[in-house]
């Protein structure tokens, strides 16, 4: 799940986005980049209120595929769920 800027996270009651990620993860594994919301409050990672920038995208790819991120972003995003059948 793509990260959300704080303005968009605040449009939802606490726990709603986390609950959606949890529900989807019961169907398929997914990376949740709102957990923890490390870029939500940092305007420098956003082009506007809906689109993250290239730096954020690169950090997401690095996290998913084992690349290097700044140490402050070592926990950016987390894998949720596991497909079991």
C-alpha positions in Angstrom: 0.0 0.0 0.0 1.4 3.3 -1.0 2.2 5.9 1.7 -0.2 8.7 2.4 0.6 12.2 3.3 -0.6 13.3 6.7 -3.4 15.4 5.2 -4.9 12.3 3.6 -4.3 10.1 6.6 -6.2 12.5 8.8 -9.3 12.2 6.5 -9.9 8.8 8.1 -10.6 7.8 11.6 -7.6 6.4 13.5 -7.0 2.7 12.6 -9.0 2.7 9.4 -6.1 2.6 6.9 -4.3 0.1 9.1 -7.5 -2.1 9.2 -7.8 -1.9 5.4 -4.2 -3.1 5.0 -4.8 -5.9 7.5 -7.9 -7.0 5.6 -6.1 -7.0 2.2 -3.2 -8.9 3.7 -5.5 -11.8 4.6 -6.0 -12.3 0.8 -2.5 -11.5 -0.4 0.8 -10.5 1.1 1.5 -6.8 0.7 4.0 -4.1 1.6 2.4 -1.5 3.8 4.2 1.9 3.5 1.9 3.6 5.9 3.2 1.4 8.7 5.1 3.2 10.2 4.1 6.5 8.5 7.7 7.8 8.2 7.1 10.1 5.3 3.6 11.3 6.1 4.7 14.5 7.9 7.7 15.3 5.6 6.6 17.6 2.7 10.0 17.1 1.0 8.9 13.6 0.1 5.7 14.7 -1.7 5.0 16.4 -5.1 1.5 17.3 -3.9 -1.1 15.8 -1.5 -1.6 12.7 -3.6 1.8 11.9 -5.1 5.1 10.9 -3.4 8.3 11.9 -5.1 11.1 9.8 -6.6 13.1 9.7 -3.4 10.1 8.0 -1.7 9.6 5.6 -4.6 13.3 4.6 -4.5 13.2 4.0 -0.7 10.1 1.8 -1.2 11.9 -0.3 -3.9 15.0 -0.5 -1.8 12.9 -1.7 1.2 11.1 -4.4 -0.9 14.2 -5.7 -2.7 16.9 -5.3 -0.1 18.6 -2.1 -1.2 20.1 0.5 1.0 18.1 3.3 2.6 19.1 6.0 5.1 19.2 4.5 8.6 16.2 6.6 9.7 14.2 4.7 7.1 15.4 1.2 7.9 11.8 0.3 9.1 10.0 2.2 6.3 7.1 -0.1 5.4 6.4 -3.6 6.5 5.4 -6.8 4.9 1.9 -7.9 5.9 0.3 -11.3 5.6 1.2 -14.5 3.9 -0.8 -16.4 1.3 -1.7 -19.8 2.7 -3.8 -22.3 0.8 
